[in-house]
Amino acid sequence: MKRINSLESIPENTDMLTGIDLIGNIKQLFKNPVQMPGCLFLLCIRGNCTITIHLNKYKLEKNTIAIVFPHQFVQVTEESEDCRFAFIGFSQKLIQSPPLFSRMIEYTPSIFEEPVIELRTDVAEIFYEYFKLLIKAIRLPNTFIKDEQAHLICSQLIMGLGNIYKQREGNERPRYNRNQEIVKQLIRIVIQNYKLERNISFYAEKMHLSPQHLSTTIKKTTGKTLTDIISTFVIRDAQAKLRSTELTIQEIAYSLNFPDISFFGKYFKRYTGMSPKQYRNME
């Protein structure tokens, strides 16, 4: 693959980027924590490394694949000299398109919980061959793969991996009742809006439900309050920025739409038991 010096160097109009890393570029690109601007599928084809995705460490070995969502921080560390990857990335704009997001949301909770999974050798070989096929197609003149096809390609990857998750759980594709559908829709809306909105009435209005009905349904179905679900995304984002960036605590507070650093500090301490500064300095 041609060396990519930084994620910022990728043209803004790039909806899909794929390649086979034969020069160790991926390790250099993610040597330090980087916040993903899009969605990344990273298949280890040789060697091993440790990968940190949004503060959690995972072992990535041959035939394992990592899925990194937009805005998550990722870092590759402790890699073997022969560690190499095949990869495919999609822009955030493409990921957030309604047709694709509706397919992704079914598997989003599973991927958030377990973003690195080991594939059977034959399945890993299929993914590898698929990546190589896409590389050849992209290199063809006159743009063999059009923008609308990128949606289908990403959908195929998500659904293929989703089926693997379902098999690992020993379950068939679930049939969702109305309450579960509400939870699915809520998570989708929270992912899109948690940085700006933490008000229950905002999410209720978005879903055309009363705040009481939405809160009761979420509590009954998940065992968690709506506030708990929203705060989980806010706190994880704040923790990642505290540990993985040089942003000041004030800048982090503003990025998450807190009115001032004091309000952010109280919110953070309520859910973590410590101040943002204590968390940042924690070993």
C-alpha positions as CSV (number, residue, x, y, z in Angstrom):
1,M,0.0,0.0,0.0
2,K,1.0,3.6,-0.5
3,R,2.2,5.2,2.8
4,I,-0.5,7.3,4.6
5,N,1.3,9.8,6.8
6,S,-1.8,10.8,8.8
7,L,-5.6,10.3,8.7
8,E,-5.9,14.0,8.0
9,S,-4.1,13.5,4.7
10,I,-6.9,11.3,3.3
11,P,-9.1,13.4,0.9
12,E,-12.4,14.5,2.5
13,N,-14.4,13.0,-0.4
14,T,-13.1,9.5,0.2
15,D,-16.0,7.2,1.2
16,M,-14.0,4.0,1.1
17,L,-10.3,3.2,1.5
18,T,-8.8,-0.3,1.5
19,G,-5.4,-1.9,1.2
20,I,-2.9,-4.5,2.5
21,D,-0.3,-3.1,4.8
22,L,3.1,-4.6,3.7
23,I,5.3,-1.9,5.0
24,G,4.1,-1.5,8.6
25,N,2.3,1.8,7.9
26,I,-0.7,0.9,10.1
27,K,1.6,0.5,13.1
28,Q,3.1,3.9,12.5
29,L,-0.2,5.5,11.8
30,F,-1.7,4.4,15.1
31,K,1.5,4.5,17.2
32,N,-0.1,7.2,19.2
33,P,-3.8,7.4,20.1
34,V,-5.9,8.6,17.2
35,Q,-9.6,9.4,17.1
36,M,-11.1,7.6,14.1
37,P,-12.9,9.9,11.7
38,G,-14.8,6.9,10.1
39,C,-15.3,3.2,10.6
40,L,-12.3,0.8,10.3
41,F,-12.1,-2.9,9.8
42,L,-8.6,-4.2,10.6
43,L,-7.8,-7.8,9.8
44,C,-4.5,-9.2,11.1
45,I,-2.9,-11.3,8.5
46,R,0.5,-11.9,10.1
47,G,2.2,-11.5,13.5
48,N,0.5,-10.0,16.5
49,C,0.1,-6.7,18.4
50,T,-1.8,-5.1,21.3
51,I,-4.5,-2.7,20.1
52,T,-6.3,-0.2,22.4
53,I,-9.8,0.7,21.4
54,H,-11.4,3.4,23.5
55,L,-9.2,2.6,26.5
56,N,-9.7,-1.2,26.4
57,K,-6.7,-3.3,25.4
58,Y,-7.1,-6.4,23.1
59,K,-4.7,-8.9,21.6
60,L,-4.7,-8.9,17.8
61,E,-3.2,-12.0,16.2
62,K,-3.4,-13.7,12.8
63,N,-7.1,-14.2,11.7
64,T,-8.5,-11.7,14.2
65,I,-10.4,-8.7,13.1
66,A,-10.9,-5.4,14.9
67,I,-13.8,-3.0,14.2
68,V,-13.4,0.6,15.2
69,F,-16.3,3.0,15.1
70,P,-16.2,6.8,14.3
71,H,-14.9,8.9,17.2
72,Q,-13.3,6.0,19.1
73,F,-9.7,6.3,19.9
74,V,-7.4,3.6,18.6
75,Q,-3.7,2.8,19.2
76,V,-1.5,-0.1,18.1
77,T,1.2,-1.1,20.6
78,E,3.6,-3.9,21.5
79,E,3.6,-5.2,17.9
80,S,5.8,-8.0,16.6
81,E,8.1,-7.0,13.7
82,D,6.2,-9.1,11.2
83,C,2.7,-7.7,12.2
84,R,0.8,-6.8,9.1
85,F,-2.9,-6.0,8.3
86,A,-5.5,-5.9,5.6
87,F,-7.9,-3.1,6.1
88,I,-11.0,-1.3,4.9
89,G,-12.2,2.1,6.1
90,F,-15.5,3.9,5.5
91,S,-16.2,7.6,6.0
92,Q,-18.4,8.8,8.9
93,K,-20.7,10.4,6.3
94,L,-21.3,7.0,4.7
95,I,-21.7,5.2,8.0
96,Q,-24.3,7.6,9.2
97,S,-26.5,7.3,6.1
98,P,-29.9,6.1,7.1
99,P,-30.0,2.8,5.0
100,L,-26.6,1.7,6.3
101,F,-27.1,2.9,9.9
102,S,-30.3,1.0,10.2
103,R,-28.5,-2.2,9.4
104,M,-25.5,-1.4,11.7
105,I,-27.5,-0.6,14.8
106,E,-28.6,-4.2,15.3
107,Y,-25.0,-5.2,15.8
108,T,-23.7,-2.0,17.4
109,P,-24.1,-3.2,21.0
110,S,-22.2,-6.4,20.4
111,I,-19.4,-4.7,18.5
112,F,-19.0,-2.1,21.3
113,E,-18.8,-4.9,23.8
114,E,-16.4,-7.0,21.8
115,P,-14.7,-5.0,19.0
116,V,-12.0,-7.7,18.4
117,I,-13.0,-11.2,17.5
118,E,-11.1,-14.3,16.4
119,L,-12.2,-15.7,13.0
120,R,-12.1,-19.3,11.9
121,T,-9.2,-19.8,9.4
122,D,-11.6,-20.4,6.5
123,V,-13.7,-17.3,7.4
124,A,-10.6,-15.1,7.8
125,E,-9.4,-16.3,4.4
126,I,-12.8,-15.2,2.9
127,F,-12.4,-11.8,4.4
128,Y,-8.9,-11.5,3.2
129,E,-9.8,-12.5,-0.4
130,Y,-12.7,-10.0,-0.2
131,F,-10.4,-7.2,0.8
132,K,-8.0,-8.1,-2.0
133,L,-10.9,-8.2,-4.5
134,L,-12.0,-4.7,-3.4
135,I,-8.4,-3.4,-3.8
136,K,-8.3,-4.6,-7.4
137,A,-11.7,-3.1,-8.1
138,I,-10.8,0.3,-6.7
139,R,-7.6,0.4,-8.8
140,L,-9.5,-0.1,-12.0
141,P,-9.8,3.0,-14.2
142,N,-13.0,4.9,-14.5
143,T,-14.0,4.1,-10.9
144,F,-15.3,0.6,-11.2
145,I,-16.8,0.9,-7.7
146,K,-19.3,3.8,-7.4
147,D,-20.3,5.6,-4.3
148,E,-23.6,3.8,-3.9
149,Q,-21.8,0.5,-3.9
150,A,-19.7,1.5,-0.9
151,H,-22.9,1.3,1.2
152,L,-23.5,-2.3,0.0
153,I,-19.9,-3.3,0.7
154,C,-20.0,-1.9,4.2
155,S,-23.4,-3.5,4.8
156,Q,-22.0,-6.9,3.7
157,L,-19.1,-6.6,6.1
158,I,-21.3,-5.6,9.0
159,M,-23.9,-8.2,8.4
160,G,-21.2,-10.9,7.9
161,L,-19.6,-10.1,11.1
162,G,-23.0,-9.7,12.8
163,N,-23.8,-13.3,11.9
164,I,-20.6,-14.4,13.5
165,Y,-21.5,-12.5,16.7
166,K,-24.9,-14.2,16.6
167,Q,-23.3,-17.7,16.1
168,R,-20.9,-17.0,19.0
169,E,-23.8,-16.2,21.2
170,G,-25.6,-19.4,20.1
171,N,-28.7,-17.5,19.1
172,E,-30.7,-17.1,15.9
173,R,-31.4,-13.7,14.5
174,P,-33.7,-12.2,17.1
175,R,-37.2,-11.1,16.5
176,Y,-37.6,-7.8,18.3
177,N,-40.7,-6.8,20.1
178,R,-41.9,-3.2,20.3
179,N,-39.9,-2.4,23.4
180,Q,-36.7,-3.7,22.0
181,E,-37.2,-1.7,18.8
182,I,-37.6,1.4,21.0
183,V,-34.3,0.6,22.7
184,K,-32.6,0.1,19.3
185,Q,-33.9,3.4,18.0
186,L,-32.9,5.2,21.2
187,I,-29.3,3.9,21.0
188,R,-29.0,5.1,17.4
189,I,-30.3,8.6,18.4
190,V,-28.1,8.8,21.5
191,I,-25.0,7.9,19.4
192,Q,-25.8,10.7,17.1
193,N,-26.6,13.3,19.7
194,Y,-25.0,12.6,23.1
195,K,-22.3,15.2,22.7
196,L,-25.0,17.9,22.5
197,E,-28.1,16.6,24.3
198,R,-28.5,14.9,27.7
199,N,-32.1,16.0,28.2
200,I,-34.7,13.1,28.3
201,S,-37.4,15.3,26.7
202,F,-35.1,15.8,23.7
203,Y,-34.9,12.0,23.0
204,A,-38.6,11.5,23.8
205,E,-39.5,14.2,21.2
206,K,-37.2,12.6,18.6
207,M,-38.9,9.3,19.1
208,H,-42.5,10.8,19.2
209,L,-43.0,9.3,22.7
210,S,-43.8,10.9,26.1
211,P,-40.7,11.2,28.4
212,Q,-42.5,9.0,31.0
213,H,-43.3,6.3,28.4
214,L,-39.8,6.3,27.0
215,S,-38.1,6.2,30.4
216,T,-40.4,3.4,31.7
217,T,-39.8,1.3,28.5
218,I,-36.0,1.7,28.7
219,K,-35.9,0.8,32.4
220,K,-38.1,-2.2,31.9
221,T,-36.2,-3.5,28.8
222,T,-32.6,-2.8,29.8
223,G,-32.6,-2.5,33.5
224,K,-31.0,0.9,33.1
225,T,-32.4,4.4,33.2
226,L,-32.3,6.6,30.1
227,T,-29.9,8.9,32.0
228,D,-27.6,6.0,32.6
229,I,-27.5,5.1,28.9
230,I,-26.8,8.7,27.9
231,S,-24.1,9.2,30.6
232,T,-22.3,6.0,29.5
233,F,-21.6,7.5,26.1
234,V,-20.7,10.9,27.6
235,I,-18.3,9.4,30.2
236,R,-16.6,7.0,27.9
237,D,-16.0,9.8,25.4
238,A,-14.6,12.1,28.2
239,Q,-12.4,9.3,29.6
240,A,-10.9,8.6,26.1
241,K,-10.1,12.3,25.6
242,L,-8.6,12.6,29.1
243,R,-6.3,9.6,28.5
244,S,-5.6,9.8,24.8
245,T,-5.4,13.5,23.9
246,E,-3.6,16.7,25.0
247,L,-6.9,18.6,25.1
248,T,-7.3,20.6,28.3
249,I,-10.1,19.6,30.7
250,Q,-11.9,22.8,29.7
251,E,-11.7,22.0,26.0
252,I,-13.0,18.5,26.7
253,A,-15.9,20.0,28.7
254,Y,-16.8,22.3,25.8
255,S,-16.5,19.5,23.3
256,L,-19.2,17.6,25.2
257,N,-21.4,20.7,25.5
258,F,-21.0,21.4,29.2
259,P,-21.4,25.1,30.1
260,D,-18.2,25.2,32.1
261,I,-15.4,23.1,33.6
262,S,-17.1,23.1,37.1
263,F,-20.3,21.5,35.8
264,F,-18.3,19.0,33.8
265,G,-16.2,18.1,36.8
266,K,-19.3,17.4,39.0
267,Y,-20.9,15.3,36.3
268,F,-17.8,13.3,35.7
269,K,-17.2,12.7,39.4
270,R,-20.9,11.6,39.9
271,Y,-20.4,8.7,37.5
272,T,-16.7,7.8,38.1
273,G,-16.1,8.8,41.7
274,M,-13.1,11.0,40.8
275,S,-12.4,14.4,39.2
276,P,-11.3,14.6,35.5
277,K,-7.9,15.7,36.7
278,Q,-7.6,12.7,39.0
279,Y,-8.6,10.3,36.2
280,R,-6.1,11.9,33.8
281,N,-3.3,11.5,36.3
282,M,-4.3,8.0,37.4
283,E,-1.6,5.3,36.6
